[in-house]
Amino acid sequence: MRTVEIAPSFEDWQAAARTLLHDGVPPAEVRWRETAHGEQRSLLTEPAPPPPSGGARVPRKFLDLAREAAVAADPTRWQVLYEVLWRLVHENRDLLDAEGDPTMRRLKALSKREGEGAAQFVPPGASLAELRAAAAKCTGCDLYRHATQTVFGLGPADARIVFVGEQPGDQEDRKGAPFVGPAGEVFDRVLAEVGLARTRLYVTNAVKHFKFVEKGKRRIHQTPRMSELTACRPWLEAELALIKPGVLVCLGATAAHAVFGADFRLMKDRGRFAPTRWADKTIATLHPSAVLRGEDETQQARLYGILLEDLRLVAGA
């Protein structure tokens, strides 16, 4: 059995864990001991050698989890972290996705990342400006870690019409405002055609952080999971409760699922008003990005026509 003494910090644990991995020491043969600030190392343990350079590569997600778990008060956290690290390197590279694994459940509990959601960050009775400021500090789901910033809704608090999209895109993430990228250009064009002034609308998204995967220098959009929609839902609910729109427009399937529920079928149910808890007139239509994804000009024109038809209903409501 090897006793490893570390200061209670992620950096000290990481250095010790690298050495243990390099030496091939399995978790069952390690006993972790924290040293208090200023405490002298026990005479029964030898000074830890410097960690070897290089070493095994692990997913960034694990490092994020480990940093959060390191600040927990549970003294077993170092053993849990090393067990997960060992298994990632020697047994299962996909361990982080094994939701039923007992050790992974323990790690997620230590790191407080089991979907606590945004509710704890939403200040009661807040104005839109106060909600926006609070949302900038939201860590209710994993998406905040890699996005540039929170992209909150934009528009007047007395807007009669609210538009809800899916999530910010690449340009929205960089600029901090909704619908300012290529899909935003389509959105502005169709609004102009139906006679709706964007300055009088409130525009937001069901999810406030950009979810993406990096491919070279590009950041490719990924559809949010239902758990991420649920985690971010308190922000949308707070916006809608404050604005109390007469007309609520869901742009795309993700926004429609957030408002109408998971059983909503966009192409079957779009283009019809229905009452919801948020607005007497709620309707779903295509997301402007759907137009851009059309295979050719003919399909893009057809999709744009659907969006235009539905937003004419909104303008006349």
Secondary structure as the mmCIF struct_conf table of DSSP 4:
data_model
#
loop_
_struct_conf.conf_type_id
_struct_conf.id
_struct_conf.beg_label_comp_id
_struct_conf.beg_label_asym_id
_struct_conf.beg_label_seq_id
_struct_conf.end_label_comp_id
_struct_conf.end_label_asym_id
_struct_conf.end_label_seq_id
STRN STRN1 ARG A 2 ILE A 6
BEND BEND1 PRO A 8 SER A 9
HELX_RH_AL_P HELX_RH_AL_P1 PHE A 10 ASP A 23
TURN_TY1_P TURN_TY1_P1 GLY A 24 GLY A 24
HELX_RH_3T_P HELX_RH_3T_P1 PRO A 27 GLU A 29
STRN STRN2 VAL A 30 GLU A 34
TURN_TY1_P TURN_TY1_P2 HIS A 37 GLY A 38
HELX_LH_PP_P HELX_LH_PP_P1 GLU A 39 SER A 42
TURN_TY1_P TURN_TY1_P3 LEU A 43 LEU A 44
BEND BEND2 THR A 45 THR A 45
HELX_LH_PP_P HELX_LH_PP_P2 GLU A 46 PRO A 52
BEND BEND3 SER A 53 GLY A 54
HELX_RH_AL_P HELX_RH_AL_P2 ARG A 60 ALA A 70
TURN_TY1_P TURN_TY1_P4 VAL A 71 VAL A 71
BEND BEND4 ALA A 72 ALA A 73
TURN_TY1_P TURN_TY1_P5 PRO A 75 THR A 76
HELX_RH_AL_P HELX_RH_AL_P3 ARG A 77 HIS A 90
TURN_TY1_P TURN_TY1_P6 GLU A 91 GLU A 91
TURN_TY1_P TURN_TY1_P7 ARG A 93 ASP A 94
HELX_RH_3T_P HELX_RH_3T_P2 LEU A 95 ASP A 97
TURN_TY1_P TURN_TY1_P8 GLU A 99 GLY A 100
HELX_RH_AL_P HELX_RH_AL_P4 PRO A 102 LEU A 110
TURN_TY1_P TURN_TY1_P9 SER A 111 LYS A 112
BEND BEND5 GLU A 114 GLU A 114
BEND BEND6 ALA A 118 ALA A 118
HELX_RH_3T_P HELX_RH_3T_P3 ALA A 119 PHE A 121
TURN_TY1_P TURN_TY1_P10 PRO A 124 GLY A 125
HELX_RH_AL_P HELX_RH_AL_P5 LEU A 128 ALA A 135
TURN_TY1_P TURN_TY1_P11 ALA A 136 LYS A 137
BEND BEND7 GLY A 140 CYS A 141
HELX_RH_3T_P HELX_RH_3T_P4 ASP A 142 ARG A 145
TURN_TY1_P TURN_TY1_P12 HIS A 146 HIS A 146
BEND BEND8 ALA A 147 GLN A 149
STRN STRN3 LEU A 154 LEU A 154
BEND BEND9 GLY A 155 GLY A 155
TURN_TY1_P TURN_TY1_P13 ALA A 157 ASP A 158
BEND BEND10 ARG A 160 ARG A 160
STRN STRN4 ILE A 161 GLY A 165
BEND BEND11 GLU A 166 GLU A 166
HELX_RH_AL_P HELX_RH_AL_P6 ASP A 170 LYS A 175
TURN_TY1_P TURN_TY1_P14 GLY A 176 GLY A 176
BEND BEND12 ALA A 177 PHE A 179
BEND BEND13 GLY A 181 GLY A 181
HELX_RH_AL_P HELX_RH_AL_P7 PRO A 182 VAL A 194
TURN_TY1_P TURN_TY1_P15 GLY A 195 GLY A 195
HELX_RH_3T_P HELX_RH_3T_P5 ARG A 198 ARG A 200
BEND BEND14 LEU A 201 LEU A 201
STRN STRN5 TYR A 202 ASN A 205
BEND BEND15 ALA A 206 VAL A 207
BEND BEND16 HIS A 209 HIS A 209
STRN STRN6 PHE A 212 LYS A 215
TURN_TY1_P TURN_TY1_P16 GLY A 216 LYS A 217
STRN STRN7 ARG A 218 HIS A 221
HELX_LH_PP_P HELX_LH_PP_P3 THR A 223 ARG A 225
HELX_RH_AL_P HELX_RH_AL_P8 MET A 226 ILE A 243
BEND BEND17 GLY A 246 GLY A 246
STRN STRN8 VAL A 247 LEU A 251
BEND BEND18 GLY A 252 GLY A 252
HELX_RH_AL_P HELX_RH_AL_P9 ALA A 253 PHE A 260
TURN_TY1_P TURN_TY1_P17 ALA A 262 ASP A 263
HELX_RH_AL_P HELX_RH_AL_P10 LEU A 266 ASP A 269
TURN_TY1_P TURN_TY1_P18 ARG A 270 GLY A 271
STRN STRN9 ALA A 274 ALA A 274
BEND BEND19 ARG A 277 TRP A 278
BEND BEND20 ASP A 280 ASP A 280
STRN STRN10 LYS A 281 THR A 285
HELX_RH_AL_P HELX_RH_AL_P11 PRO A 288 LEU A 292
TURN_TY1_P TURN_TY1_P19 ARG A 293 ARG A 293
BEND BEND21 GLU A 295 ASP A 296
HELX_RH_AL_P HELX_RH_AL_P12 GLU A 297 GLY A 316
#
